[in-house]
Amino acid sequence: MSHLGIDIGGTKVALRLERSGAAVGAPPQETRFTWPSEGGAAADLEALASALAALRRPPGDPVTAVGVALPAAVDAEGRVRGWPNRPAWQGLDVRRRLSALLPGAQVRIADDGDLAALAEARVAGCRDLVHFGVGTGIGGGMVLDGVMRPGTARGSCEVGHVVVDRSGGARCDCGRHGCVQALASGRATLRRAARALGRPVDFNELRQAWTGREKWAVETVTAGASALAAAAVSLAELVHPEVITVGGGFAAGLPGYVAEVADHVGALRRPAGPSPEVRAAALGALSSLDGAVLLARGTGTGAVTPGAA
């Protein structure tokens, strides 16, 4: 059986095809492309169809199952309910469109953060794990007893929307105040830095100042790391993970950021409470794509058996 993973992002798409007839040890086929700048959903789907056709040359075994990592709100039928990064996808039936492009393949769709958590848990050899992806926003998910939770049929695990501040602070993109995303994401941290200096600050300047331990940068980054730790400790009290991983482009780009989060987790935890290991994510930008392939295989997802709707 051939399995296909698709990691759909707001600007880029990555695909990986594992052919059942490939020689032992042969690497999977991969490709990446950037969404067209114009043309809306129709142009996007045309670009995706072209990438799929190119990936499958020369023609081989039919694709049996497809796993799709998607950072959009999707209903149980596979229809997009909302995606701020690509508003033209509103109402798009992703499962039906992919089924038309890949006849006979079972199409499974899940949140990209949930799938990143699944992939991180697999590479860590850990059955109970919470993952945070700290980038422009904050995504992530959890794996309990080796299975992605809450599971593909019951929505995603929105770790970025754990409320950690009830003082009426920063407003989140979701419209609520106090979400960890509104305090610890890359966008939120750069906004806080700009307020501290009274002018715009880009990531490179923040990273250099953080590395140089300049006071404004340390205070700015530490505030976000502390908020992320509060979310991590709260989730740990509920699900008792063995490991908490912290990844994403923003976190990976700041040397010592994960250690800072770990220090705050240690300071916040109860003496007799859960004590998960906090570590840097291992897969980086590949985590969601790796998770999408696992979803296609039905590995660690609680997925229905092949052939089901």
C-alpha positions in Angstrom: 0.0 0.0 0.0 1.3 3.5 -0.9 0.8 6.3 1.7 0.8 10.0 1.0 1.3 12.7 3.6 0.4 16.4 2.8 1.3 19.2 5.1 -0.8 22.2 4.0 0.4 25.6 5.3 -0.7 29.1 4.8 2.0 29.8 2.2 3.7 26.5 1.4 2.8 22.8 1.0 5.0 19.8 1.5 4.1 16.3 0.2 5.7 12.9 0.9 4.9 9.6 -0.9 5.9 6.3 0.5 5.5 3.7 -2.2 4.8 0.1 -1.2 6.8 -1.2 -4.2 9.9 0.8 -3.4 13.2 -1.0 -2.9 14.2 -1.7 0.7 15.8 1.4 2.2 14.7 3.6 -0.7 13.8 7.1 0.6 10.2 8.3 0.1 9.5 10.8 -2.7 9.0 14.4 -1.5 8.2 17.7 -3.1 7.3 21.2 -1.9 5.7 24.2 -3.5 4.4 27.7 -2.7 0.8 28.6 -3.2 0.0 30.9 -6.1 -0.2 34.6 -5.3 -3.6 35.0 -7.1 -6.5 32.9 -8.2 -8.0 31.9 -4.9 -8.9 28.3 -4.0 -9.3 27.2 -7.6 -5.6 28.2 -8.4 -4.5 26.5 -5.1 -6.2 23.3 -6.1 -4.7 23.4 -9.6 -1.2 23.8 -8.1 -1.8 20.9 -5.7 -3.0 18.7 -8.5 0.1 19.5 -10.5 2.4 18.7 -7.5 0.6 15.4 -7.0 0.9 14.5 -10.6 4.7 15.3 -10.6 5.2 13.4 -7.3 3.6 10.2 -8.7 5.8 10.0 -11.8 6.5 7.4 -12.9 3.1 6.0 -12.1 3.3 3.3 -9.4 0.9 1.7 -6.9 -2.3 3.5 -6.3 -2.3 5.7 -3.3 -4.2 3.8 -0.6 -4.5 6.5 2.1 -3.8 10.2 2.4 -3.0 12.0 5.6 -3.5 15.8 5.5 -2.1 18.2 8.1 -4.2 21.3 7.9 -4.0 24.4 10.2 -7.7 25.3 9.5 -10.9 24.6 11.4 -12.5 21.7 9.6 -15.8 20.0 10.2 -16.4 16.2 10.4 -17.0 16.0 6.7 -13.7 17.6 5.8 -15.1 21.0 4.9 -13.1 24.2 6.0 -15.1 26.2 8.5 -12.5 29.0 8.8 -8.8 29.7 7.9 -7.7 33.3 8.3 -4.5 32.7 6.3 -6.4 31.6 3.2 -10.0 33.0 3.5 -10.8 31.7 0.0 -10.8 28.2 1.4 -13.9 29.0 3.5 -16.4 26.2 2.8 -14.0 24.2 0.7 -14.6 20.4 0.9 -11.0 19.3 1.2 -11.8 15.6 1.6 -14.0 15.5 -1.5 -11.5 17.5 -3.6 -8.6 15.2 -2.7 -10.7 12.1 -3.2 -11.4 13.4 -6.8 -7.6 13.9 -7.4 -6.8 10.5 -5.8 -9.6 8.1 -6.7 -9.9 5.1 -4.3 -7.7 6.7 -1.6 -9.0 7.1 1.9 -8.5 10.7 2.9 -7.9 11.6 6.6 -7.6 15.1 7.8 -6.3 16.4 11.2 -4.9 19.5 12.7 -1.2 20.2 11.9 -0.4 20.8 15.6 -2.0 17.5 16.7 0.0 15.7 14.0 3.2 17.4 15.0 2.6 16.1 18.5 2.1 12.6 17.2 5.3 12.7 15.2 7.3 14.1 18.1 5.9 11.3 20.4 6.9 8.6 18.0 10.5 9.9 17.5 10.8 10.3 21.3 9.5 6.8 21.9 7.1 8.4 24.4 3.4 7.4 24.9 2.3 10.5 26.8 3.5 13.8 25.4 2.4 17.4 25.1 3.8 19.5 22.2 3.9 23.3 21.7 4.9 24.8 18.4 5.9 28.4 19.0 5.9 30.3 15.8 3.8 33.2 14.5 1.1 31.7 16.6 1.1 28.8 18.9 -0.1 25.3 17.9 0.6 21.8 19.2 -1.3 18.9 20.7 -1.0 15.9 22.9 -0.6 12.2 22.7 -1.9 10.0 25.5 -1.3 6.2 25.7 0.3 6.4 22.3 -2.8 7.9 20.6 -3.3 11.5 19.3 -6.0 13.2 21.5 -8.8 14.1 21.3 -8.6 12.4 17.9 -9.5 13.3 14.4 -13.2 12.9 14.8 -13.6 15.3 17.8 -11.6 18.4 16.8 -8.1 19.4 17.6 -6.2 20.0 20.8 -5.9 23.8 20.8 -3.0 24.2 23.3 -2.5 27.8 22.1 -5.8 28.8 23.5 -5.2 27.7 27.1 -6.0 30.8 29.1 -3.1 31.8 31.4 -4.0 35.4 32.1 -7.3 36.6 33.6 -6.2 40.2 34.1 -7.6 41.4 30.7 -4.3 41.5 29.0 -3.5 41.0 25.3 -6.2 40.1 23.0 -5.8 36.8 21.1 -6.6 36.4 17.4 -9.5 34.2 18.5 -11.1 37.3 20.1 -10.5 36.2 23.7 -8.1 37.8 26.2 -5.5 35.8 28.1 -4.7 32.9 25.7 -1.1 31.7 25.8 -0.9 32.5 22.1 -1.6 36.2 22.8 1.3 36.2 25.3 4.0 33.8 24.1 3.7 33.5 20.3 6.4 35.1 18.1 4.0 37.8 16.9 3.0 38.6 20.5 6.6 38.7 21.7 7.7 41.1 19.0 4.7 43.3 19.8 5.8 43.4 23.4 9.4 44.2 22.3 8.1 47.1 20.2 6.2 48.5 23.1 9.3 48.3 25.3 11.5 50.2 22.8 8.8 52.5 21.3 9.5 51.3 17.8 9.2 48.2 15.6 11.5 45.3 16.4 12.2 42.4 14.0 13.1 38.9 15.0 16.8 39.2 14.1 17.2 42.2 16.4 15.3 40.4 19.2 17.5 37.3 18.8 20.7 39.3 18.9 19.6 41.3 22.0 18.4 38.1 23.7 21.7 36.4 23.0 23.5 39.4 24.3 21.3 39.4 27.4 20.1 43.0 26.9 17.6 43.8 29.6 14.6 44.7 27.3 15.0 41.5 25.3 15.4 39.3 28.4 12.3 40.8 29.9 10.3 40.4 26.7 11.2 36.8 26.0 11.0 35.7 29.6 7.4 37.0 29.9 6.4 34.8 27.0 8.4 31.8 28.2 6.7 32.2 31.6 3.2 32.2 30.0 4.1 29.1 28.0 5.3 27.4 31.1 2.0 28.2 32.9 0.1 26.5 30.0 2.4 23.5 30.1 2.1 23.1 33.9 -1.7 23.4 33.7 -1.9 20.7 31.0 0.5 18.5 32.9 -1.8 18.5 35.9 -4.6 17.2 33.7 -2.8 14.6 31.5 0.5 13.8 33.2 2.8 13.6 30.2 6.2 12.1 30.4 7.6 14.7 28.0 6.7 18.3 27.0 8.3 19.3 23.7 8.7 22.9 22.5 9.3 23.6 18.8 8.4 26.0 16.1 10.5 28.5 14.2 10.4 31.2 16.9 11.4 28.9 19.7 14.1 27.2 17.6 15.6 30.5 16.6 16.2 31.8 20.1 19.2 30.0 21.8 18.3 28.8 25.3 14.5 29.5 24.9 13.5 25.9 25.7 15.7 25.9 28.8 14.1 29.1 29.9 10.6 27.5 29.6 11.9 24.5 31.5 13.1 26.7 34.3 9.7 28.3 34.6 8.0 24.9 34.5 10.2 23.8 37.4 9.4 26.9 39.4 5.6 26.5 38.9 5.2 22.8 39.4 3.9 21.4 42.7 6.4 19.5 44.8 4.3 16.4 44.6 2.8 17.2 41.2 3.7 16.0 37.7 7.3 16.5 36.6 7.5 16.0 32.9 10.8 16.5 31.1 10.8 19.6 29.0 12.9 19.3 25.8 13.3 20.9 22.4 11.3 19.3 19.6 13.3 16.9 17.5 11.8 17.2 14.1 11.6 20.9 13.5 9.8 21.9 10.3 9.2 18.2 9.4 6.9 17.4 12.4 3.6 18.0 10.7 4.6 16.2 7.5 5.8 13.2 9.5 2.5 13.3 11.4 0.6 13.4 8.1 2.3 10.2 6.9 1.5 8.6 10.3 -2.2 9.7 9.8 -2.2 8.1 6.4 -0.9 4.8 7.9 -3.5 5.1 10.7 -0.6 4.9 13.2 -1.3 6.3 16.7 -4.3 8.3 15.5 -7.2 6.2 16.7 -8.2 6.3 13.0 -11.0 4.2 11.6 -10.1 1.1 9.7 -9.2 1.4 6.0 -12.3 1.7 3.8 -14.4 3.6 6.3 -15.7 7.1 5.5 
